[in-house]
Amino acid sequence: MRALLQRVTEASVSVDGQIIGQCGPGLLILVCALPGDTPETANALATKVSKLRLFKDDAGKMNLSILQTGGSALVVSQFTLAADTSRGNRPGFSGAAKPDEAERLYLHFAKALQDCGVATETGKFGADMAVTLTNDGPVTLWLDTDAA
């Protein structure tokens, strides 16, 4: 799986002008399932995200996890993280998991993150979503489970 994490003071996702998911201080997590990913892959990614020390401690150092700060997460499916831009000017997305499998793994990841103790909301898989956020830092990290 692939995830782009952004530390935020707030984030929300809307469909047809209605907010369907949001978080306060915490993480906006854009997630893409890749061929070969499994529920175990999603579990491992959720565990990693829950323990990453991306938040400031009293000394101003990034030394605390989302669990330690009591932060929340907004998880949004993002198949475009699998874009192949190596040829031409139009990205290809054949590197993303098939939609049914991708949705299952995306929802599994969100549930696994919640099971780790992180308050988690989601977007709507396959929908045309409007995502708003206020970056904190900014702090942005790219995670690939096959590179871990």
Secondary structure, 3 states (H helix, E strand, C coil): CEEEEEEEEEEEEEECCEEEEEECCEEEEEEECCCCCCHHHHHHHHHHHHHCEEEECCCCCEEEEHHHHCCEEEEEECHHHHCECCCCCCCECCCCCCHHHHHHHHHHHHHHHHHCCCEEEECCCCCCCEEEEEEEEEEEEEEEHHHC
